[in-house]
Amino acid sequence: MTDAAPAPVLLAPARYVTIKLASVVIGLSEAAIRKRIERGYWREDKEWRRSSDGGIWIDLRGHERWVEQTA
């Protein structure tokens, strides 16, 4: 008797994700994401937001719009 492999779990990330998770989803390094923010390529409240505790959250929809407008 063979053991069936467990079914894969598929997850869709939330709209706002940490830089670490955005790196995995978008395919850029964390450093590349931070540089885009620091250099102003990604704008606050458009491609990213700051939380009340000072954390940076990447807006995946905002990133998609940014890619589409620069393509």
C-alpha positions as CSV (number, residue, x, y, z in Angstrom):
1,M,0.0,0.0,0.0
2,T,1.4,3.4,-0.9
3,D,0.9,6.5,1.1
4,A,-0.7,9.3,-0.9
5,A,1.2,12.6,-0.8
6,P,-0.6,15.3,1.1
7,A,-2.4,17.8,-1.1
8,P,-0.4,21.1,-1.5
9,V,-1.6,24.1,0.3
10,L,-2.1,27.1,-1.9
11,L,-2.2,30.5,-0.3
12,A,-2.7,34.0,-1.8
13,P,-0.9,36.7,0.1
14,A,-2.7,39.6,1.6
15,R,-2.7,42.9,-0.2
16,Y,-0.1,44.4,2.2
17,V,2.9,42.3,3.0
18,T,6.2,42.7,4.7
19,I,9.3,43.4,2.6
20,K,10.5,39.9,3.3
21,L,7.4,38.3,1.9
22,A,7.2,40.8,-1.0
23,S,10.7,39.7,-1.9
24,V,9.5,36.2,-2.4
25,V,6.2,37.1,-4.2
26,I,7.7,39.8,-6.5
27,G,11.0,38.2,-7.1
28,L,13.3,41.1,-6.0
29,S,15.8,41.0,-3.2
30,E,14.9,42.8,0.1
31,A,17.7,45.2,-0.7
32,A,16.3,46.0,-4.1
33,I,12.9,46.7,-2.6
34,R,14.4,49.0,0.0
35,K,16.4,50.9,-2.7
36,R,13.3,51.5,-4.8
37,I,11.6,53.0,-1.7
38,E,14.7,55.0,-0.7
39,R,15.2,56.4,-4.3
40,G,11.6,57.3,-4.6
41,Y,10.7,54.9,-7.4
42,W,8.0,53.5,-5.2
43,R,5.9,56.1,-3.5
44,E,4.4,56.0,-0.1
45,D,0.7,55.4,-0.1
46,K,1.0,54.1,-3.7
47,E,3.4,51.2,-3.8
48,W,4.0,51.0,0.0
49,R,2.7,52.2,3.3
50,R,4.1,52.8,6.8
51,S,2.2,51.2,9.7
52,S,1.6,53.0,13.0
53,D,4.6,51.3,14.5
54,G,6.9,52.4,11.7
55,G,7.0,49.2,9.7
56,I,6.9,49.2,6.0
57,W,4.3,47.2,4.1
58,I,4.4,46.7,0.4
59,D,1.1,47.0,-1.5
60,L,1.1,44.2,-4.0
61,R,-1.7,45.8,-6.0
62,G,0.3,49.1,-6.0
63,H,3.3,47.2,-7.2
64,E,1.3,45.6,-10.1
65,R,0.1,49.1,-11.2
66,W,3.7,50.3,-11.0
67,V,4.8,47.5,-13.3
68,E,2.0,48.0,-15.7
69,Q,2.7,51.8,-16.1
70,T,6.4,51.3,-16.5
71,A,6.1,48.4,-19.0
